[in-house]
Amino acid sequence: MTDLAAPHLIERAVKRMRQRRAPDADDVLLEPADRAVVPARTAPAVRLELDALRRAGIAVLGEGRSRAAEEWRIIADMLQRRQQAAYGRSLPGALMLTSSRPAEGKSFCALNLAATIARGGSAAVLLVDLDDKPDSLTGLLGLAGQPGLHDLVTGQGAGQGTGQGTGQAAAFEDVVVATAQPNLSVLPIGRPVEAERGRGVTRAAITVLERIARRDPDRLLILDTAPCLASSDAAALAPHVGQIAMIVEAQRTQRGELDSALDLIATCETISLVLNKARSGTTNRFGSYYDRYGRNT
């Protein structure tokens, strides 16, 4: 079960953030002028139904007020309040999720955080997969082979699931995937061309994310990014995003790993720690108050 990070981890993070310098001018992406995007052939509609979302790991869309749903509401509210304080970044409306190393539950947290915020109705959410591993968020959602972010970056056509482009540049409307949860959509990782494989988050990818953010400034972008100690992607994005949520696996992540990961993303001024996979000795309901009154609300 997910919970807020242990107090000693939070204290260490606060101390490190106070010692950070402001990013140098060279750290800030100079935003190029927008280039026109040629609309691609309209792709067949794709929609993720509730069963597909649940199979991928979303635990907050069931009926009733489960412990998981209530805990994620608390975390989402705290992160959204901190997000409002993000200024002077090229992606102020982007919340990046990462971890120190693989298998800490980063994609599970990204899914449930995105669904919680969308379900609350406070903001529309676009969940963006930026982790290029085979079993990434895209794979969990059954969207492997679908066009996505890579197609927008490289200008591939949006011929869907065929491996063949249309000869025209992919358009955002053709690659974003709607879901059965109102206010929640997904941008898969997409299909990189051979020359782009292994390059990770490039300057061109950040520029595409900025264009997406400008389309709807009120929409929250949640970026599921590769672990800090497994890829340079989180470090590349850190100077641009409004906030980072660092996922920490309970009883497994080592303090040295967390310290090294925090050093790599120190150019972001707002970092929150979320403790994942913490054992809970209570029932699945959120306290005795729910048992007495929750069914009537």
C-alpha positions as CSV (number, residue, x, y, z in Angstrom):
1,M,0.0,0.0,0.0
2,T,1.2,3.5,-0.7
3,D,1.8,6.0,2.0
4,L,3.7,9.2,2.5
5,A,7.5,8.8,2.9
6,A,9.0,8.1,6.3
7,P,9.8,11.3,8.3
8,H,13.6,10.8,8.2
9,L,13.5,10.5,4.4
10,I,11.5,13.7,4.1
11,E,13.9,15.6,6.5
12,R,16.9,14.5,4.4
13,A,15.2,15.6,1.2
14,V,14.3,19.0,2.7
15,K,17.9,19.6,3.8
16,R,19.2,18.7,0.3
17,M,16.7,20.9,-1.4
18,R,17.7,23.9,0.7
19,Q,21.3,23.5,-0.5
20,R,20.4,23.4,-4.1
21,R,21.5,26.2,-6.4
22,A,19.2,27.8,-9.0
23,P,19.6,26.3,-12.5
24,D,22.2,28.0,-14.7
25,A,21.0,29.7,-17.9
26,D,22.4,26.8,-19.9
27,D,20.1,24.4,-18.0
28,V,17.0,26.1,-19.3
29,L,15.7,25.0,-22.7
30,L,15.4,27.8,-25.2
31,E,12.0,27.3,-26.7
32,P,12.0,27.3,-30.5
33,A,9.2,28.7,-32.6
34,D,6.4,26.3,-33.2
35,R,6.5,24.4,-36.4
36,A,3.2,23.5,-38.1
37,V,2.1,19.9,-37.6
38,V,0.6,18.3,-40.7
39,P,-2.6,16.5,-39.7
40,A,-2.2,12.8,-40.2
41,R,-4.9,10.4,-41.5
42,T,-7.5,10.0,-38.8
43,A,-6.6,6.8,-36.9
44,P,-9.1,4.3,-35.7
45,A,-10.5,5.3,-32.3
46,V,-8.8,3.7,-29.3
47,R,-10.3,3.8,-25.9
48,L,-9.2,2.1,-22.7
49,E,-12.1,0.6,-20.8
50,L,-12.3,0.2,-17.0
51,D,-11.4,-3.5,-17.2
52,A,-8.2,-2.7,-19.0
53,L,-7.3,0.0,-16.5
54,R,-7.9,-2.3,-13.6
55,R,-5.7,-5.1,-15.2
56,A,-2.9,-2.5,-15.6
57,G,-3.0,-1.9,-11.8
58,I,-5.4,0.9,-11.1
59,A,-6.9,0.3,-7.6
60,V,-8.9,3.5,-7.1
61,L,-11.8,3.1,-9.6
62,G,-13.9,0.6,-7.7
63,E,-17.1,1.4,-5.8
64,G,-16.9,2.5,-2.2
65,R,-14.2,4.2,-0.3
66,S,-11.4,1.7,-0.1
67,R,-8.2,2.3,1.8
68,A,-6.2,2.5,-1.5
69,A,-8.6,5.2,-2.8
70,E,-8.5,7.3,0.3
71,E,-4.7,7.1,0.6
72,W,-4.3,8.2,-3.0
73,R,-6.7,11.1,-2.5
74,I,-4.5,12.4,0.3
75,I,-1.4,12.1,-1.7
76,A,-3.0,13.6,-4.8
77,D,-4.3,16.6,-2.8
78,M,-0.8,17.3,-1.3
79,L,0.9,17.0,-4.7
80,Q,-1.6,19.3,-6.4
81,R,-1.1,22.0,-3.8
82,R,2.6,21.9,-4.4
83,Q,2.1,21.9,-8.1
84,Q,0.4,25.3,-8.0
85,A,3.6,26.8,-6.7
86,A,5.6,25.9,-9.8
87,Y,6.7,29.0,-11.8
88,G,9.4,29.8,-14.3
89,R,9.6,26.3,-15.8
90,S,9.0,25.4,-19.4
91,L,6.7,22.6,-18.2
92,P,5.1,24.0,-15.0
93,G,2.0,21.9,-15.4
94,A,4.0,18.6,-15.5
95,L,4.5,16.3,-12.6
96,M,7.2,13.7,-13.1
97,L,7.2,10.4,-11.4
98,T,10.5,8.5,-11.1
99,S,12.3,6.3,-8.7
100,S,15.9,5.4,-7.7
101,R,16.0,2.1,-9.4
102,P,13.6,-0.3,-11.3
103,A,10.7,-2.3,-9.8
104,E,9.8,0.2,-7.0
105,G,6.2,0.5,-8.3
106,K,6.6,3.8,-10.3
107,S,4.1,3.0,-13.0
108,F,1.6,1.7,-10.5
109,C,1.8,5.0,-8.7
110,A,1.6,7.0,-11.9
111,L,-1.6,5.1,-12.9
112,N,-3.3,5.5,-9.6
113,L,-2.3,9.1,-9.1
114,A,-3.5,10.1,-12.6
115,A,-6.8,8.2,-12.0
116,T,-7.4,9.8,-8.6
117,I,-6.9,13.4,-9.9
118,A,-9.0,12.8,-12.9
119,R,-11.8,11.1,-10.8
120,G,-11.8,14.1,-8.4
121,G,-12.6,16.4,-11.3
122,S,-10.1,19.1,-10.3
123,A,-8.1,18.8,-13.5
124,A,-7.9,16.9,-16.8
125,V,-5.0,14.6,-16.7
126,L,-2.7,13.4,-19.6
127,L,-0.6,10.4,-18.5
128,V,2.5,10.2,-20.6
129,D,4.8,7.2,-20.8
130,L,8.4,8.2,-21.1
131,D,9.9,4.8,-20.0
132,D,11.2,2.9,-23.0
133,K,11.5,-0.5,-21.3
134,P,9.5,-3.4,-22.8
135,D,7.2,-3.8,-19.8
136,S,6.5,-0.1,-19.5
137,L,3.2,1.6,-18.7
138,T,2.4,1.3,-22.4
139,G,2.7,-2.5,-22.2
140,L,0.7,-2.7,-19.0
141,L,-2.2,-0.8,-20.7
142,G,-2.1,-3.1,-23.8
143,L,-1.0,-0.2,-26.0
144,A,2.3,-1.7,-27.3
145,G,2.7,-1.0,-31.0
146,Q,0.3,2.0,-30.9
147,P,1.6,5.4,-32.1
148,G,2.6,7.8,-29.4
149,L,5.3,10.2,-28.2
150,H,8.1,8.8,-30.3
151,D,5.9,9.3,-33.4
152,L,5.3,12.9,-32.5
153,V,9.1,13.4,-31.9
154,T,10.3,11.8,-35.1
155,G,7.4,12.9,-37.4
156,Q,6.2,9.4,-38.2
157,G,2.8,8.8,-39.6
158,A,0.0,7.5,-37.4
159,G,-0.7,4.3,-39.3
160,Q,-2.0,2.4,-36.3
161,G,-0.7,-1.0,-35.3
162,T,0.7,-1.7,-38.8
163,G,4.3,-0.5,-38.5
164,Q,3.6,1.6,-41.6
165,G,3.4,5.4,-41.5
166,T,1.0,7.5,-43.5
167,G,3.6,9.7,-45.0
168,Q,2.4,12.6,-43.0
169,A,3.5,13.8,-39.6
170,A,1.6,12.3,-36.6
171,A,-0.8,14.7,-35.0
172,F,-1.6,14.8,-31.2
173,E,-5.2,13.9,-31.8
174,D,-4.2,10.7,-33.6
175,V,-1.9,9.3,-30.8
176,V,-3.6,10.3,-27.6
177,V,-5.8,7.5,-26.1
178,A,-9.0,8.2,-24.3
179,T,-10.1,6.2,-21.3
180,A,-13.4,5.2,-19.7
181,Q,-12.5,7.4,-16.8
182,P,-13.6,11.0,-17.6
183,N,-10.8,13.6,-17.6
184,L,-8.1,10.9,-18.1
185,S,-6.2,10.2,-21.3
186,V,-2.9,8.4,-22.1
187,L,0.0,9.2,-24.4
188,P,1.8,5.9,-25.1
189,I,5.6,5.7,-25.6
190,G,5.0,5.1,-29.3
191,R,7.3,3.5,-31.9
192,P,10.9,4.9,-32.2
193,V,12.6,4.7,-35.5
194,E,15.8,2.6,-35.4
195,A,18.1,5.6,-35.3
196,E,16.3,6.9,-32.2
197,R,16.4,3.7,-30.2
198,G,18.3,4.1,-26.9
199,R,18.5,7.9,-27.0
200,G,15.9,8.4,-24.3
201,V,14.4,11.9,-23.6
202,T,16.0,14.2,-26.1
203,R,15.7,18.0,-26.6
204,A,13.2,17.3,-29.3
205,A,11.1,15.2,-26.9
206,I,11.0,18.0,-24.4
207,T,9.9,20.5,-27.1
208,V,7.0,18.2,-28.0
209,L,6.0,18.0,-24.4
210,E,6.0,21.8,-24.3
211,R,3.8,22.0,-27.3
212,I,1.4,19.5,-25.7
213,A,1.3,21.6,-22.5
214,R,0.6,24.8,-24.4
215,R,-2.5,23.2,-26.1
216,D,-4.3,23.1,-22.7
217,P,-2.5,25.0,-19.9
218,D,-5.0,23.8,-17.4
219,R,-4.3,20.1,-18.0
220,L,-2.0,18.3,-15.7
221,L,0.7,16.2,-17.4
222,I,1.9,13.2,-15.4
223,L,5.2,11.9,-16.8
224,D,6.1,8.3,-16.0
225,T,9.9,8.5,-16.4
226,A,12.6,5.9,-16.2
227,P,14.4,5.4,-12.8
228,C,17.2,7.9,-12.0
229,L,19.9,5.2,-11.6
230,A,19.0,3.3,-14.7
231,S,18.7,6.2,-17.2
232,S,19.6,9.9,-17.7
233,D,16.0,10.7,-18.6
234,A,14.9,11.9,-15.2
235,A,17.9,14.2,-14.9
236,A,17.2,15.6,-18.4
237,L,13.6,16.5,-17.5
238,A,14.2,17.7,-13.9
239,P,15.0,21.4,-14.9
240,H,11.8,21.7,-16.9
241,V,9.0,20.1,-14.8
242,G,7.0,21.8,-12.1
243,Q,7.4,19.0,-9.6
244,I,8.8,15.5,-9.1
245,A,7.4,12.7,-7.0
246,M,10.1,10.2,-6.1
247,I,8.7,6.7,-5.5
248,V,10.5,4.9,-2.7
249,E,10.0,1.2,-2.1
250,A,9.5,0.4,1.6
251,Q,12.1,-1.9,3.2
252,R,14.1,-2.2,0.0
253,T,15.4,1.2,-1.3
254,Q,18.8,2.0,0.3
255,R,19.5,5.4,1.6
256,G,22.6,5.7,-0.6
257,E,20.5,4.9,-3.7
258,L,18.0,7.6,-2.7
259,D,20.7,10.2,-2.0
260,S,22.3,9.5,-5.4
261,A,18.9,9.8,-7.2
262,L,18.1,13.1,-5.5
263,D,21.5,14.5,-6.6
264,L,20.6,13.7,-10.2
265,I,17.3,15.6,-10.1
266,A,18.4,18.5,-7.9
267,T,17.6,21.0,-10.6
268,C,13.9,20.7,-9.8
269,E,13.0,22.8,-6.7
270,T,10.0,20.8,-5.6
271,I,10.5,17.1,-4.9
272,S,8.1,14.9,-2.9
273,L,8.8,11.4,-1.6
274,V,6.1,8.8,-1.8
275,L,6.6,5.5,0.1
276,N,5.3,2.6,-1.8
277,K,4.6,-1.1,-0.8
278,A,4.4,-0.2,2.9
279,R,2.8,-2.9,4.9
280,S,-0.5,-2.1,6.5
281,G,-1.9,-3.8,9.6
282,T,-5.4,-2.4,9.2
283,T,-8.3,-3.6,7.1
284,N,-9.0,-2.6,3.5
285,R,-11.5,0.0,4.7
286,F,-10.2,3.5,5.6
287,G,-10.8,3.4,9.3
288,S,-13.8,2.8,11.6
289,Y,-15.4,6.1,10.5
290,Y,-16.0,4.6,7.0
291,D,-17.6,1.5,8.5
292,R,-20.1,3.6,10.4
293,Y,-20.9,6.3,7.9
294,G,-19.3,5.7,4.6
295,R,-22.0,3.6,3.1
296,N,-24.5,6.4,3.6
297,T,-22.4,9.1,1.9
